[in-house]
Amino acid sequence: MSTPRRPLRGVGGLLGRAARAHSPGLVLLGGVMALEAVLIAATPWPMKLLVDHTIAGAPLPPWAAALAPNQPGAGAPAGQIVWIVAATIVLFVLATTLGLVQTSLSVTLGQRMVYDLAADLFAKLQRLSLGFHARRAVGDSMRRVTTDCACIAAIIRDAALPALAALLTLVVLFAVMWRLNAALTVVAAGAVPLLILVVRRFTPPVLGRGYEYAEAESKIWDITERTLSAAPVIQAFQAEPRADEQVRRAYEGVYASALALTRVQFGLKVSSGLVTAAGAAAVLWIGALEVIAGRLTLGGLLVFLAYLAALYAPLDAMVHSAGAATEAAGGARRVLALLEEPEEVRDLPGARDLVLTAPPEVRFEGLRVGYETGRPVLDGIDLRIPAGSTLGIVGASGAGKSTLLALIPRLLDPWEGRVLIDGTDARSLTLRTLRGRIAVVLQDTILFPASIAENISYGCPDATRARIEQAARDAGAHDFVSALPDGYDSVIGQRGATLSGGERQRIAIARALLMDAPILLLDEPTSALDGATEAALLSALERLRRGRTTIMAAHRLSTIRGADSIIVFDGGRIAEQGTHQSLLGRGGLYAELHRLQCGPAPKERP
Amino acid sequence: MTGPPAHPRARWRRLLQLGRPRWRGYVLIWALTLVSSGVALLQPWPVKVLVDHILGSQPPPAWAAGAVAAGPGAAVALVAAATLLLFVLDALVDVALTLSWVRVAQRSVYDLAAATFARLQRRSIAFHAVTPVGDSLSRITGDSWCIYNAATALLFAPLHALLVGGAMVAVLLRMSPTLTAVALAAAPLLAVTSVILGRRAERARGAERQIESRIESHIQQTLTGIRVVQTFAQEDRTHGRFRELAGTAILAHRRSAIVAALSSGSAGILTTLGTGAVLGLGAWEVIGGRLTLGALLVFLAYLATLNAQLVALATAYTTARGLSASIDRALVALDAPEEVPQLTSAPPLAIAPAGGSVVFENVRFGYLPGRPVLDGVSLDIPAGATVAVVGASGAGKTTLALLVPRLLDPWSGRILISGTDTRLVGLASLRRQVAVVLQEPMLLAGTIAANIALGRPDAAREEVARAAGDAGLAALLASLPAGLDTVIGEGGATLSGGEKQRIAIARALLKDAPILILDEPTSALDAATESGILRALDRLRRGRTTLVIAHRLSTIRSADLVAVLHGGAIAELGAHDELLRRDGHYARLWRLHAAPPLLQEATA
């Protein structure tokens, strides 16, 4: 649990890009903050006028007199009081209004930055291949988009800008003080280097302990989540007392780091408080002597004291900024890591569009691919699927059937070898045109929470209602869809429109039919269904396959039987290849599988 | 996790009970709050003495007379010293208060969180099956803060405000009753606007959270459906939708921020009007000689403190409004009834050396009321026998297995071990006699050795190593530099599904219990290495009563009996070949589902 010495190293580019993209907003916000600094400086002045001129009776300074020339009553004390009260109120109202403007501006700007970054991350995630998504949990990717992106606003808006504004305020305050009384300003300014020393001395431990505290907290999350997710094992092995102990210890850790953090915060608070207090006391002391000596008015002393109190706020803000930036740095690094993730699958320079007038031939050459380095799922696959024919793939779950299918639309690129569409390497094609010519039906049909019509037209959003209905008819989905209260406009997932497995699969088939793509991929389209539903679905699948190059993975032979050619996958390789009849005749794996699923083949029957 | 809403008074009483062990600390906080109020009261006085009695010519009050008499130079030095002293005192009290809050109230939070965790992790698997981990997590880490927030919002913020406010008003009244009346005129208005706008702000925050959760579910849908999104080339559309949602979110955030700013802004303007009035009227009084300038300065300083206290009170009010929901969430988790109750003075489970029989008697169970998963299961596993349970996915096979160590209790019916109802024996003794290997290995953060020794933390190192070897972990351990002491999980080594499963098997091997529950993994083990594990499992099964949820032919064949779970009950029971011949559920199931692993079987 080491303290990052330079927490923001490496994320400068990220910040720079965001700052440039939002520079008009940032400049505007900076301007508002500068105005606020001026207002802070102006705040104690009505009081000064009141004390020095109205009460003590000194003539008004020229600038104040010029502000209210010939105004009724400006000369008399009563009139002056009215003007001073009015000025106080105006200053406060201005400050409040400016505060409102500043909040609104900075929230909008910050959220824009955050969501722009989130949108970039989201787009990046969508471009990353299946290989990435197989390795990375959805929750982790989500956390980066939804939570970690906030770092950009935390660093730029909540740390950098306030620090700048604080600096500006300090400069303005000292400039005004200098004009009031140079000697006293030097005394007050004497506190500043001391304060800077204090901040430099105490900020690193505060940041370090803050970091440790955050780490300790996240450890609690980790342990609790893991333990609760493993509740059956914990209970069965009676490890509850140990889990309790672990959590108790983790909480002890959080408590200890909270205490440590509080202690170093004290160091900062007490010593900076002490310096400010000593400064105020010194100003009060010397200032009072100056007043007695007639070199400073009482009102001037009050302005000094007010400024000293105001000095503390910007310095505090600077310390706070440093903390905010450190906290956000972890998020920034996680965001950056994702943004810099290499895009394994992308359009290569000079990629061409895929033009198909007829179903193409698909060929695999020497394929080797997997999700984790050193663990290939497919190893040495050579295969040719003639144009317009259907290939069936049989194999155990985990044998690599889905991986092979994912290679065709380039959801994944092979480590070695090539995928050829009509003799062209799929990697030399643009993703958009390649994927636009491929339709898929998966085992767990992924339907989105939208209307049935939208789900069917997912691949071609501008399809007319007539074409959608025709596709649904061909897929055998029209009857049950029409029977729903809202028909094609029924929203999936809402009450009354929950669909059975067979119905969901028909919608997926309609989706593929509507796309009318020359390449069709079917990944276990029937394995979630019972036998009767499967039989009913097969004819729809048959219609779908007509006139397309089809690859169909299934572990039910009844689904696969009609394929022109069948391969059997085993241990990442093709173990057998042939037609249903020839494979049965060979008496190998396929024949064994068939015997188990469908009973002995006719000719083997004694 | 929806419990009946606690009776309001019971809720607060329970909360008080939770805080009681640290009552001394809360008293200390109370005392420190008192001191801090006193310091706040004194702070503007040195300046008053300076302005009125040293720089001005007012006769000093008795307590300041000595200082003033010492001459202007010394008096000024004394005033400066007093200012410094008050500052230091204020800082010290502040430090002590903050430290006490951490030591007392934050500690209470952690106590509550740990207790809630302890309760939640012991709840039945039926609960965990229907409750997302995230929900439990937010109760432990988030809602536990209710005790801290209750202390701040209900006890100390009002106390401090009342103390400071009361004392200051008393002092002000003595200095000038009229001016005090003017100063306080805006106060009720300020309180009312703060409360009204506070509610608005709460609603606006609700809208923010809603849009954020919509964005989250959009991301989740896209990422889980990434195959379809990419294949159908819909990235631009989902991205457009994201941008659209983000636009709405930005608006919601802005609205919320503006409401919050309006709230503080209107408070600021009301405060300003009060301050302006006091300044004007006060100056008039000073000119008229009815009030000293120093007194006016004290007035203005007090007014600022009073207004700050009012705003703090309004914030406390808003916090308090959200508090009861949070308290209820924490308490429902903490005080949930025992679903797997243990009889007091239940005798330990006694199993004969020959092994124990396991009998299910007309067992009914489900995760949701009215939807039984098991509906009248009766099954008899003789001592030392192996029964393989087969059935379609979702038929309730795993549920059946979880009933044996009472990770679940049936709605009705009984489970008997060696003839004794499992609910009548000590839970700890029951679970000690049952070893389980679940389909999901569920490894915990920590070393491999700690994971294997989960059921027997005191096991000797050699025993752990032997169990690891028997489970086929030798090659893996040899490849890891730290061997058994390799830390797994986040930041540690990543293991494949098969490796994790083998650790789970080693865990059961080490536990060495007379009753064994196996939920066979379907695909986590690759064909090449599984035979070794199967042999280890065979060894493990010897002489034990075993319930195995079977997918592999070899497992099913080596079982003494196969039970087919269908429609919530045991549909068929018999040996494999016998059941195939019967051509009923088993034969059909076999054809539809069991085939692919068979393929592995044939090539192994």
Interface residues (C-beta under 8 A of the other chain):
Chain A: P46 M47 L50 V51 T54 I55 P77 A78 I81 V82 I84 V85 A86 T88 I89 F92 V93 A95 T96 T97 G99 L100 T103 S104 V107 T108 Q111 R112 Y115 A118 A119 F122 A123 L125 Q126 R127 L130 H133 V138 S141 M142 V145 T146 E217 I220 W221 D222 I223 T224 E225 R226 T227 L228 S229 A230 A231 P232 V233 I234 Q235 A236 F237 Q238 A239 E240 R242 A243 D244 V247 R248 Y251 V254 Y255 A258 L259 T262 R263 Q265 F266 K269 V270 G273 L274 T276 A277 A278 A280 A281 A282 L284 W285 A288 L289 V291 I292 L298 L302 L305 E372 R375 V394 G395 A396 S397 G398 A406 P409 L411 L431 R432 R435 G436 I438 A439 V440 L442 I446 F448 P449 Y458 G459 P461 M515 L521 D530 G531 H555 R556 L557 V568 D570 G571 A575 L589 E592 L593 L596 Q597 C598 G599
Chain B: P46 V47 L50 V51 I54 L55 P72 G73 V76 A77 V79 A80 A81 T83 L84 F87 V88 D90 A91 L92 D94 V95 T98 L99 V102 R103 Q106 R107 Y110 A113 A114 F117 A118 L120 Q121 R122 R123 I125 H128 V133 S136 L137 I140 T141 E212 I215 E216 I219 Q220 Q221 T222 L223 T224 G225 I226 R227 V228 V229 Q230 T231 F232 A233 Q234 E235 R237 T238 H239 F242 R243 A246 G247 A249 I250 H253 R254 A257 I258 A260 A261 L262 S264 G265 G268 I269 T271 T272 L273 T275 G276 A277 L279 G280 A283 W284 V286 I287 L293 L297 L402 P405 L407 A428 R431 R432 V434 A435 V436 L438 M442 L443 L444 A445 L454 G455 P457 G489 E490 S496 A504 R507 K511 I517 T522 S523 D526 A527 A528 R588 W590 R591 L592 A594 A595 P596 P597 L598 L599 Q600 A602 T603
